[in-house]
Every structure is written in C-alpha cells, then in structure tokens.
C-alpha cells in the first residue's frame, strides 16, 4: 500500500510539474506574440529570437522535469512519471492555456510600451543636446 500511495503522490506532483512546463511554454509564446510586430521588421532577428527562445524553453523544462524526478522519485523515471507530466500538460492546455496567454501577452505588452517610452524619451533628450 505505501508503494501505491507514493506512486499516486509522484504522479500528481508530476502533473503539477507538467502544468508548470505549460506555463513556461506560454511565457515564451506570449513574449513572442507581444514583441512580434517589432521582430517582423527584421525577419532574420525574428528567426534567431524564436530559436533562442525554443532552446531556452527546452533547457528550462528539462531541468525542471529532471529536478522534480530527482526530488520526488530519487531520480527514477518510470512510466507514471512521464504520464503524470503529460497529463498535467494536457490538462493545462485545455483548461488554462488561453487565459494565461492573454494575461502574459498583456503584461509583456505593458513592459514593451514602458521601455519604448523610456527609450524614445532618452533618445529625444540626447538628440536635442548634440554638440556643434
């Protein structure tokens, strides 16, 4: 019976890890959507940032998965670990995906406008004080 309880506990915890990986994915996707108008001006820059974001996502999600497996199941990867992670990702994608993307896209859009305002203001200040 303790093995069944431990297996169930690990399965449910890995489902939460799968949901966290889904949130990581949506963070990267929301950044890409929020900054897409800027990146489309430079197509090669858009491709490079997409590839860098994908690589960062894979590294971070793999690290989170392996750390969770190590902490929860002593590093033993079993079928219930993988199935729990996949179940969490699927549940997240059906229940929380759209609202989370909208929220993160809005947050990144606000950051973009704040930084753009600061950059434009600084550029205007320095353009008025050009030495003659």
N, C-alpha and C positions, 0 to 999 in steps of 0.2 A: 504493500500500500504506500509506503513512503516514496517508492520509485514513481508511482503514478502521480502522486502529489508534486514531486519535483519536476516530472515531465510536463505536467499541466502548467506549473508555475513558469517554467522556462519557455514553453510555447506562448503563453500570454505575454510574458515580458518581451519576447522576440517580436510579437505582433506590435507592441508599442514601439520597438526599435524600427520595424517596418514603416510605421506611421511617421516616425521622426525622419527617416530617409525620404519619405514622400514630401515632408515639409522642406527638407534641404533641396530637393529637386524643384519644388515650387518657388523657393527663394531665387535660385539661379534662373529659372524660367521667367519669373516676374522682373528680375533685373534686365534680362534680355528684352522683354516686351516694353518696359518703361524707357529704356535707352535706345530702342530700335530706330526711331526717327533720326537720331544723331548718328548712329552707326551706319545707316543706309547711305549717308553721304560718301562714306569711304567703304566700298564693298569689301576690300581686302581686310580692312580693320574689323569689319563685322565678322568675317570668317575666322579671323585669328582670335577674337574675343570669345566667339562661340566655342572654338576648340579648347581654349584655355579654361573656360567655364566647365566644359564637359570633363576635362581632365581633373579639375579641382573637385567636381562632384563625385567622380569615381573614387578618387583618393579618400575624400572625407567619408563617403558612405561605406567604403570598405573598412576604413579604420573604425568607424562606429560599430559596424557589424562584428568585426573580429574582437574588438574590446568587449562588446556585450557577450559574445560567445565565451570569451576567456573568463569574464567575471561571473557569469550566470551558470556556465556548464563546464567549467575547468578546461576550456579550450576544445572540447569535444563537439565536433559538428555532426549532428545526427539529422535524420530526415525531419523530425518535428521542429528542429531549429530553423531549417530552411523554410518549411511550410508555415511556421509561425510568422516569419519575416514576410513571406509572400502574402499571407492572409492580411497582415497589417497594412501592407502597401495597397492591396486591392480594396480593403475597407476604407482606407483613407481616400483613395482615388474616387470612390463612389460617393462618399459622404461629405468630405471636407475640401476637396480639391478646388472647386470653383470659388467658394467664398474666400479661401486663403489666398488664391491667386489675385483676386480683386483687391484684397486688403494690402498685400505686399506690393502690387503694382501701384496702388495709390501712395503708399509710403515712399517707394522709390521715386515716384513722380514728384512728390513734395521735395525730397532731397535734391533731385535734379534741378528744380526751379530755384531752390535756395542757393545752391552752388553756382548756378548760372547767373543769378542776380549778383552774388558776391564777385564773381569773375568779371562780369560786364562793368560793375562799378569800379573795381580796381583798374581795369583796362582804360576806362574813361579818365580816371584820376591821372594815370601816367601819360595818357595821350595829351592832356592839357599842359603838362609840365615838361615838354620836350625842350632840351637845351638848344639854343640858337647858335 
